[in-house]
Every structure is written in structure tokens, then in C-alpha cells.
Amino acid sequence: SRWRDDLGRRETWSETIQRFVDFMKENLQDSLTDKEYSQIHDALLHQEVVPSMRLLWASGSAARSTHVAAYNCSYIVPQKLRDFSEIMYILMCGSAAGFSVERQNIENLPRIETQSGNKRETYLVPDTKEGWCDALLSGLESWYAGDDIDFDYSAIRPKGSRLKTMGGRAMGADPLIDLLSFTKELIVSNQGRQLSSIQVHDLICKIGEIVEASGKRRAALISLSDLNDADKKKKKNGRFYETAPHRSLANNSTVYTQKPTPEEFLEE
């Protein structure tokens, strides 16, 4: 349920359903009759049917601000740097994201240049979803090119501020600082080569971790890897939740290009 500023409390179940149906009317208008809207309202209220849970949460201000908030799931094959910021935006809007770290996809990502010592102009991070995502993209483009860049977080609202459009409370700049620090270390430590499948996986999982920490809905991810990817089994080995807790954010699955035998499937 969402917070109601006008009432000083969270909405009740009946108010949640009314918000959902009002949003349907706003978009569908005369596509349904008043009787049909009433039937839908009553069926939802008494839990006889279940709507899109993403839209049940996002109906109203969140879905008006971006239609992405209305979608349950999405899928991106990361082949260029902008794809990472797109994944971040999708997650910040509350949608789930599937992605592939199969070799034929990630080999299209650029090779990381050697650090030149050149520093780009400081990026002032706007206090918006788009601003956070553009900050990540600016960092990626700079570090991949062998440059460095600093970020000014002064415009980001303080921790605890209420997020009126998407709901929840702001966590301040710390989650973004953590992500950009992680990303810089990852890129700079791999100068002269491309990121491996598990490194791409880690970067996207880290994006999911900070999205959750920044007061949005819990990030939901599924990572698809090659059957012969030797690193895929390392993603959740041992006490990974202590050494690499961001890996908890993704379901890890393997892509089969042909039907395996029962023995092959059980071995996997």
C-alpha cells in the first residue's frame, strides 16, 4: 500500500483497489462500461482475480511518470555501455530485468583502454532516476576510455526524504556512491581487456543491489549464461552472501541450445 499524504497514513486495501481502477478508467476511458468497471473493482476487492502486481503498486503517479513502472518484466542483452544504465532505469522504475552474459553477447562490449591520467569535467548528479542512470553511464564511458571523472552529489535529496512519485523514502547519495566506486574499481582493474561474463554479471547485480537500497522496490533479476561457462557455478559458491552479497539479487540460469539428455541435465 502507498502512503497517503492527505490522510497521514498508508492506504487501505479498498483504497488501493480504487486507485487501480481509477487509473484503468483514466487510460481506458469508455473502452469499458461503468458496470464492467464496477465488476472489476468488486472482483479485485474480494480477491477473486489478481491484477498485474506491478501495476497495482504503480497505478497513479508512478505509472504516469513512466510507463516502464507498469511492466512486470523486461529483457536486455548488454552489448553496449548504455545498456547498463538502461537496466538501472528499468529497475528503478520497479520492473524486473532479465539479461544475458552469453559470450556471443558480451564480446560486443568494448575493450577497456589504459588509464591516461586525463580527468573529465565533474558530473553534477541530478536528483532524478534519469540523473542517477546518466551518472553511471558517464562513469562507464569515462573509465572505459581511459579517463577519470568525479561526481558532485550535492543535489541529491537527503536520506529519509519521502519519495512522493514512486513511494518509499530516499537513502541519500550513499548507494550511488557505492555503485560508482564499485564500477570504477572493476573497470580500472581490467585495463586492456574486456569484462568477463561473471564481471558483467557482478556489475548488473551491483546495480540491482543499490536500486533496492535506494528506497525502490526490491530489484528482481535473472542472469542467463552459456552452458559451458566455467564461471557461472562460482556465482553463488560458498559464503558468497558475505564476500559478494550483490550476487543474491539474481536468479542464475543456463541457456540450452539443444535438448539435454537426462544425465546431462542432472549433472548440470
Backbone as numpy.savetxt, mean C-alpha at the origin, in Angstrom:
# Nx Ny Nz CAx CAy CAz Cx Cy Cz
-16.14 1.28 11.98 -16.97 2.48 11.98 -16.10 3.73 11.98
-16.62 4.77 11.36 -15.87 6.01 11.23 -16.24 6.99 12.35
-15.31 7.89 12.63 -15.54 8.90 13.66 -16.48 9.97 13.13
-17.45 10.38 13.96 -18.39 11.44 13.61 -18.06 12.67 14.42
-17.45 13.68 13.78 -17.13 14.93 14.47 -18.39 15.61 14.99
-19.47 15.51 14.19 -20.70 16.21 14.57 -21.36 15.60 15.81
-21.05 14.33 16.10 -21.64 13.65 17.25 -20.63 13.40 18.36
-19.34 13.61 18.06 -18.32 13.37 19.07 -18.13 11.91 19.43
-18.41 11.02 18.48 -18.28 9.58 18.73 -18.16 8.84 17.40
-17.92 7.52 17.50 -17.92 6.70 16.30 -19.35 6.37 15.89
-19.54 6.17 14.61 -20.87 5.87 14.11 -21.33 4.48 14.54
-22.62 4.29 14.62 -23.21 2.99 14.92 -23.31 2.18 13.64
-23.65 0.90 13.77 -23.79 0.04 12.59 -24.86 0.59 11.64
-25.99 1.01 12.17 -27.04 1.54 11.30 -26.58 2.81 10.58
-25.77 3.63 11.24 -25.25 4.84 10.60 -24.22 4.50 9.52
-23.44 3.43 9.75 -22.50 2.98 8.73 -23.25 2.55 7.47
-24.31 1.77 7.66 -25.09 1.30 6.52 -25.75 2.48 5.80
-26.25 3.45 6.55 -26.87 4.61 5.92 -25.85 5.39 5.10
-24.63 5.52 5.61 -23.57 6.21 4.86 -23.28 5.47 3.55
-23.23 4.15 3.61 -22.97 3.34 2.43 -24.09 3.52 1.39
-25.34 3.42 1.84 -26.47 3.54 0.91 -26.56 4.96 0.35
-26.30 5.96 1.17 -26.29 7.35 0.68 -25.24 7.53 -0.41
-24.09 6.89 -0.24 -23.04 7.00 -1.25 -23.45 6.28 -2.53
-24.15 5.16 -2.40 -24.68 4.47 -3.57 -25.64 5.39 -4.34
-26.54 6.03 -3.60 -27.50 6.93 -4.24 -26.80 8.09 -4.93
-25.77 8.60 -4.28 -25.01 9.73 -4.82 -24.41 9.38 -6.18
-24.01 8.13 -6.36 -23.34 7.73 -7.59 -24.27 7.05 -8.59
-25.21 6.25 -8.09 -26.11 5.53 -8.99 -27.37 6.32 -9.31
-27.74 7.22 -8.43 -28.90 8.10 -8.61 -30.15 7.29 -8.98
-30.73 7.54 -10.16 -32.00 6.92 -10.52 -31.85 5.53 -11.14
-30.65 4.96 -11.05 -30.46 3.61 -11.59 -31.27 2.58 -10.80
-31.55 2.90 -9.54 -32.39 2.05 -8.70 -33.56 2.86 -8.19
-34.63 2.18 -7.87 -35.80 2.86 -7.31 -35.62 3.05 -5.81
-36.45 3.90 -5.23 -36.39 4.10 -3.78 -36.67 2.80 -3.04
-37.57 1.99 -3.60 -37.88 0.71 -2.97 -36.65 -0.20 -2.98
-35.92 -0.20 -4.09 -34.72 -1.05 -4.19 -33.63 -0.57 -3.23
-33.46 0.74 -3.13 -32.49 1.26 -2.16 -32.88 0.85 -0.74
-34.17 0.90 -0.45 -34.66 0.53 0.88 -34.42 -0.95 1.15
-34.64 -1.78 0.13 -34.41 -3.22 0.28 -32.93 -3.52 0.54
-32.06 -2.82 -0.19 -30.62 -2.99 0.01 -30.23 -2.56 1.42
-30.75 -1.41 1.84 -30.45 -0.91 3.18 -30.83 -1.93 4.24
-32.04 -2.49 4.15 -32.51 -3.42 5.17 -31.71 -4.72 5.14
-31.37 -5.19 3.94 -30.60 -6.44 3.82 -29.21 -6.28 4.42
-28.61 -5.11 4.20 -27.29 -4.84 4.78 -27.38 -4.69 6.29
-28.39 -3.96 6.72 -28.55 -3.70 8.15 -28.69 -4.99 8.95
-29.43 -5.94 8.39 -29.68 -7.21 9.09 -28.67 -8.29 8.68
-27.63 -7.87 7.96 -26.52 -8.76 7.58 -27.00 -9.97 6.78
-27.99 -9.74 5.93 -28.46 -10.79 5.03 -27.56 -10.88 3.81
-26.91 -9.79 3.46 -25.93 -9.74 2.38 -24.73 -8.93 2.88
-23.60 -9.12 2.21 -22.38 -8.42 2.60 -21.89 -7.59 1.41
-21.68 -6.29 1.59 -21.19 -5.45 0.50 -19.67 -5.53 0.40
-19.10 -4.79 -0.53 -17.65 -4.62 -0.56 -17.21 -4.00 0.76
-16.37 -4.70 1.50 -15.97 -4.18 2.80 -15.07 -2.96 2.66
-14.30 -2.88 1.58 -13.51 -1.67 1.34 -14.43 -0.47 1.18
-15.50 -0.65 0.39 -16.40 0.47 0.15 -17.25 0.77 1.37
-17.54 -0.23 2.18 -18.26 0.02 3.43 -17.45 0.97 4.31
-16.14 0.78 4.31 -15.24 1.67 5.06 -15.10 3.02 4.36
-14.94 3.02 3.03 -14.53 4.22 2.31 -15.69 5.10 1.84
-16.90 4.60 1.85 -18.03 5.39 1.36 -18.06 6.76 2.02
-18.25 7.77 1.19 -18.25 9.14 1.70 -16.98 9.86 1.32
-16.38 10.54 2.27 -15.25 11.43 1.97 -14.05 10.70 1.38
-13.75 9.49 1.88 -12.57 8.76 1.39 -12.73 8.39 -0.08
-13.87 7.79 -0.43 -14.08 7.37 -1.82 -14.30 8.56 -2.75
-14.81 9.68 -2.20 -14.94 10.88 -3.03 -13.57 11.45 -3.38
-12.63 11.34 -2.46 -11.31 11.93 -2.69 -10.50 11.13 -3.69
-10.71 9.82 -3.76 -10.03 8.97 -4.72 -10.83 7.69 -4.90
-11.12 7.34 -6.15 -11.88 6.12 -6.41 -11.10 4.86 -6.04
-9.77 4.99 -5.89 -8.94 3.83 -5.53 -9.39 3.23 -4.21
-9.90 4.08 -3.31 -10.32 3.61 -1.98 -11.48 2.64 -2.05
-12.18 2.60 -3.17 -13.35 1.72 -3.30 -12.98 0.32 -3.77
-11.74 0.12 -4.20 -11.35 -1.17 -4.76 -10.77 -2.09 -3.68
-11.19 -3.36 -3.73 -10.66 -4.34 -2.78 -9.20 -4.65 -3.07
-8.87 -4.88 -4.32 -7.55 -5.39 -4.68 -7.01 -4.72 -5.93
-5.70 -4.87 -6.11 -5.02 -4.35 -7.30 -3.82 -5.26 -7.58
-3.19 -5.05 -8.72 -2.01 -5.86 -9.06 -1.06 -5.01 -9.90
0.20 -5.03 -9.52 1.22 -4.27 -10.24 2.44 -5.15 -10.45
3.00 -5.08 -11.65 4.27 -5.74 -11.95 5.34 -4.66 -11.91
6.15 -4.57 -10.84 7.13 -3.49 -10.75 8.25 -3.63 -11.77
8.24 -2.73 -12.76 9.25 -2.73 -13.81 9.93 -1.38 -13.96
9.40 -0.38 -13.28 9.99 0.96 -13.29 9.84 1.56 -11.90
10.62 2.58 -11.62 10.65 3.12 -10.26 9.31 3.69 -9.83
8.58 4.28 -10.75 7.28 4.86 -10.39 6.32 3.79 -9.85
6.52 2.55 -10.24 5.62 1.49 -9.77 5.64 1.36 -8.25
6.78 1.64 -7.62 6.87 1.55 -6.16 6.01 2.63 -5.50
6.04 3.83 -6.07 5.21 4.90 -5.50 3.73 4.66 -5.79
3.43 3.99 -6.92 2.04 3.64 -7.21 1.52 2.63 -6.19
2.35 1.64 -5.86 1.97 0.67 -4.84 1.71 1.37 -3.52
2.57 2.31 -3.18 2.41 3.06 -1.93 1.09 3.83 -1.93
0.76 4.47 -3.04 -0.48 5.24 -3.12 -1.69 4.33 -2.97
-1.67 3.20 -3.67 -2.78 2.25 -3.59 -3.00 1.78 -2.16
-1.91 1.45 -1.47 -2.02 1.00 -0.09 -2.50 2.12 0.83
-2.04 3.34 0.59 -2.48 4.47 1.41 -3.96 4.78 1.21
-4.50 4.36 0.08 -5.93 4.55 -0.19 -6.77 3.42 0.40
-6.11 2.40 0.97 -6.83 1.33 1.63 -7.04 0.09 0.81
-6.59 0.09 -0.44 -6.75 -1.10 -1.29 -5.60 -2.06 -1.05
-5.84 -3.34 -1.34 -4.77 -4.34 -1.27 -3.96 -4.29 -2.56
-2.72 -4.80 -2.49 -1.85 -4.79 -3.67 -1.15 -6.13 -3.84
-1.30 -6.70 -5.03 -0.52 -7.87 -5.40 0.62 -7.41 -6.29
1.76 -8.09 -6.20 2.90 -7.70 -7.03 3.74 -8.93 -7.36
4.51 -8.81 -8.43 5.35 -9.92 -8.89 6.82 -9.56 -8.75
7.60 -10.51 -8.20 9.06 -10.36 -8.19 9.68 -11.45 -9.07
8.93 -11.90 -10.07 9.46 -12.86 -11.03 10.59 -12.21 -11.83
11.57 -13.02 -12.18 12.78 -12.51 -12.82 12.47 -11.72 -14.09
11.57 -12.22 -14.94 11.31 -11.54 -16.21 10.71 -10.15 -16.01
10.22 -9.89 -14.81 9.65 -8.57 -14.51 10.68 -7.63 -13.87
11.30 -8.08 -12.80 12.20 -7.17 -12.08 13.49 -6.89 -12.82
13.83 -7.72 -13.81 15.04 -7.44 -14.59 14.88 -6.19 -15.45
13.66 -5.68 -15.55 13.42 -4.43 -16.28 13.70 -3.20 -15.42
13.86 -3.39 -14.12 14.23 -2.26 -13.26 15.65 -1.82 -13.59
15.96 -0.52 -13.47 17.29 -0.04 -13.86 18.41 -0.53 -12.94
19.61 -0.47 -13.48 20.80 -0.76 -12.68 21.12 0.47 -11.84
21.59 0.25 -10.63 21.89 1.35 -9.71 23.27 1.92 -10.02
23.33 3.23 -10.24 24.59 3.89 -10.56 25.44 4.08 -9.31
26.74 4.24 -9.52 27.67 4.50 -8.42 27.43 5.90 -7.87
27.48 6.05 -6.56 27.25 7.35 -5.94 28.28 8.37 -6.42
27.78 9.52 -6.88 28.64 10.56 -7.47 29.03 11.65 -6.49
28.31 11.74 -5.36 28.54 12.83 -4.42 27.68 14.04 -4.70
26.95 14.01 -5.81 26.06 15.12 -6.16 24.79 15.06 -5.31
24.35 16.21 -4.81 23.14 16.26 -4.00 22.09 17.11 -4.69
20.90 16.56 -4.83 19.80 17.28 -5.47 19.13 18.24 -4.48
18.28 19.09 -5.02 17.56 20.07 -4.20 16.69 19.37 -3.16
16.67 19.91 -1.96 15.87 19.34 -0.87 14.39 19.28 -1.27
13.75 18.17 -0.98 12.35 17.97 -1.32 11.48 18.27 -0.10
10.61 19.28 -0.22 9.65 19.60 0.83 8.45 18.68 0.67
8.24 17.81 1.64 7.20 16.79 1.53 5.84 17.39 1.86
4.91 17.44 0.89 3.56 17.92 1.18 2.83 16.96 2.11
1.90 17.47 2.88 1.16 16.65 3.84 -0.05 16.01 3.15
0.22 15.20 2.14 -0.82 14.49 1.39 -0.31 13.10 1.04
-1.23 12.23 0.65 -0.82 10.90 0.18 0.11 11.03 -1.01
-0.29 11.91 -1.94 0.52 12.10 -3.14 1.90 12.64 -2.80
1.97 13.51 -1.79 3.25 14.08 -1.38 4.19 13.02 -0.83
3.66 12.12 -0.02 4.48 11.03 0.52 4.99 10.12 -0.60
4.09 9.81 -1.53 4.47 8.92 -2.63 5.50 9.58 -3.54
5.34 10.87 -3.80 6.31 11.59 -4.61 7.66 11.68 -3.91
7.65 11.74 -2.58 8.91 11.75 -1.83 9.66 10.44 -2.05
8.93 9.33 -1.98 9.56 8.03 -2.23 10.13 7.97 -3.64
9.35 8.43 -4.62 9.82 8.40 -6.01 11.04 9.29 -6.19
11.04 10.47 -5.58 12.19 11.37 -5.68 13.44 10.73 -5.10
13.27 10.04 -3.96 14.40 9.35 -3.37 14.91 8.24 -4.25
14.01 7.43 -4.78 14.41 6.33 -5.66 15.15 6.84 -6.89
14.59 7.86 -7.53 15.23 8.40 -8.74 16.60 8.98 -8.44
16.73 9.63 -7.30 18.02 10.23 -6.93 19.07 9.16 -6.64
18.74 8.22 -5.78 19.72 7.22 -5.36 20.06 6.26 -6.49
19.08 5.93 -7.32 19.36 5.07 -8.47 20.32 5.75 -9.44
20.21 7.08 -9.55 21.05 7.84 -10.49 22.43 8.13 -9.92
22.68 7.73 -8.68 23.97 7.99 -8.06 24.03 9.31 -7.31
22.89 9.98 -7.17 22.82 11.25 -6.45 22.30 11.02 -5.03
22.27 12.10 -4.26 21.68 12.05 -2.93 20.62 13.15 -2.84
19.76 13.06 -1.85 18.70 14.05 -1.69 18.29 14.08 -0.22
17.98 15.28 0.27 17.45 15.46 1.62 15.97 15.79 1.54
15.27 15.55 2.65 13.84 15.80 2.69 13.50 16.72 3.85
12.56 17.62 3.61 12.07 18.55 4.62 10.67 18.08 5.03
10.52 17.66 6.27 9.26 17.09 6.75 8.42 18.09 7.53
8.78 19.35 7.48 8.14 20.35 8.35 6.66 20.56 8.06
6.21 20.22 6.85 4.81 20.45 6.48 3.89 19.31 6.93
4.46 18.22 7.40 3.66 17.06 7.78 3.01 17.29 9.15
1.72 17.04 9.23 0.98 17.29 10.47 1.52 16.42 11.61
1.42 16.90 12.84 2.00 16.18 13.98 1.27 14.87 14.29
1.96 14.02 14.99 1.41 12.74 15.42 0.16 12.97 16.27
-0.86 12.18 16.00 -2.09 12.28 16.77 -3.18 13.12 16.13
-2.84 13.88 15.08 -3.85 14.69 14.40 -4.87 13.78 13.73
-6.13 14.18 13.79 -7.18 13.36 13.19 -7.15 13.47 11.67
-7.28 12.33 11.00 -7.34 12.29 9.54 -8.81 12.27 9.14
-9.33 13.41 8.74 -10.77 13.54 8.53 -11.25 12.83 7.27
-10.44 12.82 6.22 -10.90 12.23 4.96 -10.86 10.71 4.99
-9.71 10.15 5.36 -9.53 8.70 5.33 -9.82 8.02 6.67
-9.90 8.81 7.73 -10.15 8.23 9.04 -8.86 7.87 9.76
-8.94 7.71 11.07 -7.76 7.37 11.87 -7.03 8.62 12.34
-5.82 8.42 12.82 -4.99 9.52 13.31 -3.62 9.49 12.67
-3.05 10.66 12.48 -1.73 10.78 11.85 -0.65 10.27 12.79
0.40 9.71 12.20 1.54 9.22 12.98 2.75 10.13 12.83
2.55 11.31 12.25 3.67 12.21 12.06 4.58 11.73 10.95
5.76 12.30 10.88 6.68 12.00 9.78 7.52 10.75 10.00
7.52 10.20 11.20 8.44 9.10 11.52 8.33 7.90 10.58
7.11 7.43 10.23 7.03 6.28 9.32 7.67 6.57 7.96
7.47 7.78 7.43 8.06 8.13 6.14 9.57 8.24 6.25
10.06 8.83 7.32 11.51 8.92 7.54 12.11 7.52 7.57
11.43 6.60 8.25 11.89 5.22 8.34 11.96 4.57 6.96
10.91 4.76 6.15 10.89 4.18 4.81 12.00 4.73 3.93
12.18 6.05 3.94 13.20 6.66 3.08 14.60 6.27 3.53
14.81 6.13 4.82 16.10 5.69 5.33 16.38 4.25 4.90
15.37 3.39 5.02 15.49 1.99 4.60 15.79 1.91 3.10
15.06 2.71 2.31 15.22 2.68 0.86 16.60 3.16 0.45
17.07 4.24 1.06 18.40 4.75 0.72 19.47 3.71 1.02
19.40 3.10 2.19 20.40 2.10 2.57 20.38 0.92 1.60
19.18 0.49 1.22 19.05 -0.62 0.28 19.66 -0.29 -1.07
19.35 0.89 -1.60 19.84 1.28 -2.93 21.35 1.51 -2.91
21.82 2.28 -1.96 23.24 2.64 -1.93 24.12 1.41 -1.70
23.61 0.42 -0.98 24.40 -0.79 -0.72 24.42 -1.74 -1.91
23.72 -1.38 -2.98 23.69 -2.23 -4.17 24.13 -1.47 -5.42
25.05 -0.54 -5.25 25.56 0.23 -6.39 26.18 -0.70 -7.44
25.90 -0.39 -8.69 26.49 -1.15 -9.79 25.72 -2.39 -10.20
24.57 -2.64 -9.57 23.79 -3.81 -9.94 22.30 -3.54 -9.75
21.50 -4.50 -10.16 20.06 -4.41 -9.97 19.67 -5.03 -8.62
18.51 -4.64 -8.13 18.00 -5.28 -6.92 17.58 -6.71 -7.23
17.77 -7.59 -6.27 17.35 -8.98 -6.41 15.85 -9.09 -6.11
15.30 -10.27 -6.36 13.87 -10.47 -6.12 13.51 -10.25 -4.66
14.34 -10.74 -3.75 14.01 -10.59 -2.33 14.19 -9.14 -1.88
15.07 -8.39 -2.52 15.25 -6.98 -2.18 14.06 -6.15 -2.67
13.55 -6.46 -3.85 12.34 -5.79 -4.34 11.17 -6.13 -3.42
11.08 -7.39 -3.05 10.05 -7.85 -2.11 10.15 -7.07 -0.80
11.35 -6.94 -0.27 11.55 -6.24 1.00 11.14 -4.77 0.91
11.48 -4.12 -0.19 11.14 -2.71 -0.35 9.63 -2.52 -0.35
8.91 -3.37 -1.06 7.46 -3.23 -1.12 6.83 -3.57 0.23
7.35 -4.58 0.90 6.84 -4.90 2.24 7.09 -3.76 3.22
8.24 -3.09 3.08 8.53 -1.95 3.94 7.55 -0.81 3.67
7.19 -0.61 2.41 6.16 0.38 2.08 4.87 0.03 2.81
4.49 -1.25 2.76 3.28 -1.69 3.45 3.35 -1.48 4.95
4.52 -1.70 5.52 4.69 -1.53 6.96 4.48 -0.08 7.38
5.03 0.86 6.65 4.90 2.26 7.07 3.52 2.81 6.75
2.85 2.25 5.73 1.47 2.67 5.45 0.59 2.30 6.63
0.77 1.10 7.15 0.01 0.67 8.33 0.33 1.55 9.53
1.61 1.85 9.71 2.02 2.66 10.86 1.54 4.09 10.77
1.26 4.56 9.55 0.89 5.96 9.38 -0.60 6.22 9.55
-1.31 5.26 10.13 -2.69 5.50 10.50 -3.71 5.06 9.47
-3.28 4.43 8.39 -4.22 3.95 7.37 -4.66 2.53 7.72
-5.55 1.98 6.88 -5.93 0.58 7.04 -4.69 -0.31 6.93
-4.73 -1.44 7.58 -3.61 -2.36 7.52 -3.35 -2.73 6.06
-2.10 -2.63 5.63 -1.73 -2.95 4.26 -1.86 -4.45 4.02
-2.45 -4.82 2.89 -2.58 -6.22 2.50 -1.80 -6.44 1.21
-0.86 -7.39 1.23 0.03 -7.63 0.09 0.09 -9.11 -0.23
0.26 -9.43 -1.53 0.61 -10.78 -1.94 1.77 -10.67 -2.92
2.81 -11.46 -2.66 4.05 -11.42 -3.45 4.17 -12.71 -4.24
4.30 -12.59 -5.57 4.42 -13.74 -6.45 5.85 -13.90 -6.92
6.41 -15.09 -6.78 7.80 -15.31 -7.17 7.93 -16.54 -8.05
9.09 -16.67 -8.70 9.37 -17.82 -9.56 9.47 -19.09 -8.74
9.11 -20.21 -9.36 9.21 -21.50 -8.69 10.65 -21.82 -8.31
11.59 -21.42 -9.17 13.01 -21.73 -8.93 13.76 -20.61 -8.22
13.04 -19.66 -7.63 13.68 -18.56 -6.91 14.19 -19.08 -5.56
15.50 -19.19 -5.46 16.11 -19.76 -4.25 15.89 -18.88 -3.02
15.67 -17.59 -3.24 15.52 -16.66 -2.11 14.13 -16.65 -1.50
13.14 -17.16 -2.25 11.76 -16.99 -1.79 11.49 -17.68 -0.46
12.20 -18.80 -0.22 11.97 -19.52 1.03 12.64 -18.85 2.22
13.49 -17.86 1.94 14.17 -17.14 3.01 13.29 -16.02 3.59
12.20 -15.70 2.89 11.42 -14.53 3.26 10.82 -14.63 4.66
10.49 -15.84 5.07 9.89 -16.01 6.40 10.57 -17.15 7.16
11.88 -17.25 6.99 12.65 -18.25 7.71 12.93 -17.80 9.14
12.93 -18.75 10.06 13.35 -18.46 11.43 12.55 -17.35 12.08
13.25 -16.51 12.84 12.61 -15.42 13.59 12.61 -14.14 12.74
12.10 -14.27 11.51 12.08 -13.14 10.59 11.30 -11.96 11.16
10.30 -12.26 11.98 9.46 -11.21 12.56 10.23 -10.31 13.52
11.44 -10.74 13.89 12.30 -9.90 14.72 13.38 -9.22 13.88
13.94 -9.94 12.91 15.03 -9.39 12.09 14.52 -8.61 10.89
13.37 -9.00 10.34 12.79 -8.31 9.18 11.27 -8.31 9.32
10.73 -7.59 10.32 9.29 -7.65 10.61 8.40 -7.19 9.46
8.95 -6.37 8.55 8.15 -5.90 7.42 7.69 -7.06 6.53
8.41 -8.18 6.58 8.04 -9.33 5.74 6.73 -9.97 6.18
6.26 -9.61 7.37 4.97 -10.13 7.85 3.81 -9.58 7.04
4.03 -8.51 6.30 2.94 -7.81 5.61 2.46 -8.54 4.37
3.24 -9.50 3.84 2.89 -10.11 2.56 2.60 -11.60 2.68
1.63 -12.04 1.90 1.44 -13.46 1.63 2.40 -13.82 0.50
3.22 -14.83 0.67 4.21 -15.21 -0.33 3.73 -16.42 -1.11
3.63 -16.28 -2.42 3.13 -17.36 -3.27 4.04 -17.58 -4.47
3.99 -18.79 -5.01 4.82 -19.17 -6.15 3.97 -19.25 -7.40
4.53 -18.84 -8.53 3.85 -18.91 -9.81 4.24 -20.21 -10.52
3.25 -21.02 -10.86 3.49 -22.24 -11.64 3.15 -21.95 -13.10
4.05 -22.26 -13.99 3.79 -22.08 -15.43 3.18 -23.33 -16.05
3.22 -24.43 -15.32 2.55 -25.65 -15.75 2.12 -26.43 -14.51
1.16 -27.32 -14.68 0.62 -28.05 -13.54 1.68 -28.96 -12.94
1.96 -28.83 -11.64 2.97 -29.70 -11.01 2.40 -31.07 -10.70
3.28 -32.03 -10.55 2.85 -33.34 -10.07 2.56 -33.22 -8.58
1.80 -34.15 -8.02 1.55 -34.10 -6.57 2.84 -34.09 -5.76
3.85 -34.86 -6.22 5.12 -34.91 -5.51 5.82 -33.55 -5.54
5.82 -32.91 -6.71 6.46 -31.59 -6.85 5.75 -30.55 -5.98
4.43 -30.62 -5.95 3.67 -29.65 -5.18 3.93 -29.82 -3.68
3.95 -31.07 -3.21 4.18 -31.32 -1.80 5.60 -30.93 -1.39
6.56 -31.14 -2.29 7.94 -30.75 -2.00 8.05 -29.25 -1.86
7.35 -28.52 -2.70 7.37 -27.07 -2.66 6.71 -26.55 -1.38
